């Protein structure tokens, strides 16, 4: 028997009554795409703000990492902190795309 929740994740019950999470590849890919676009957009906005405020060097890097930490927290809050309902691991929402936006910011 498998159940389906709003996120697209399926939960199958095995014969010994343990839950085995399975994910819809299409929904998982869409969720990852949203993370990528969110981080890219906020990297651009953060770069503009850092430029206006004159943050360069180490201050600019700290500002970028602060923006990405807030982004990770916001994405986790959007998922109502039930990350495993939408992604296969925590690394997807916390670290995925974290360094790719650095080139946009610098």
N, C-alpha and C positions, 0 to 999 in steps of 0.2 A: 504494500500500500504506500503510495507517495502523496504527500501533500504539497501544496503550492501556496507561497505567500506573495505579497505585492512586489517583492524585489526580483522575482524570477528564480530564486533559489528553490530547489526541490529538496525535500527531506524524505529519504526512504527509510522504512523500518525493515531491518533484517529479521531473520527468523528468531534471533535471540533478543529482540526488542531493543536494539541499540540504534540510535539515529546515525545515518550515514548521509552527510550533506553532498548533494550533487548540484551543479550549477548549469544554467543555460549559458552556453558559450556566447550567444548573441547578446544577452543581457550583461554578462560579465565584460564583454568587449565594449559595449556602450558605456558602462560605468567607468571603465578605464579611460575611455575617450573624454568623458566629462571631466575627470581628474586632470588629464593632460591639458585640455583647453582652459580649465580654471587656473591652473598653475601658470600657463603661458600668459594669460590675460593679466593676472595679478603680478607677474614678473615685469610686464610692460608698464603697468600702472606704477608699480614700486620703483622702477627705473626712472620714470618721469618725476615722481615725487622726490626721489633721491637727488636727481639733477636740480630740481627747483630749490631744494633745501641745501644743496652744495655738499652732499655726502660723497666723499671720495675715499679711496684706499680702504683701510680696515673698517672705517665707519660705514662705508657702502656695503661691505660684505656682511657686517653685523645687521644692518638694516634689511638686507635681502633675506638672511636666515630668520629674522624676526617675522618678516612678511610670510615666508614659507611655513613657519611654525603656526602662525595664526590661520593660514590657509588649511593646514592639516587639521587643526582643531575645528575649524568651520565645517570642513567636509565630514569629519567624524560626527559633529553635532547634527548635520543634515541627515546622516544615516542613523540618527538617534542612538549613537554609540553601540549599535549592534552591527559591527563591521562584518562579522561572519555571515550575515544574512545577504550581503551585497557583494562581498569579495571573498577570495579564498584564503587570504591572510592579512594581517595588520600592515605588513610592509607595503601593500598596494596603496593604501590611503596615506600612510605616513611618509614613505620614501620615494614612491614612484613619481618620476618627473621632477624630483627635488633639485637635482643638479643640471637638468636640461635647460631650465630657465635662467641659469647663471650666465649663459652667453648673451641672452637677451638683455640682462640687467647691466652687464659691464660695458 
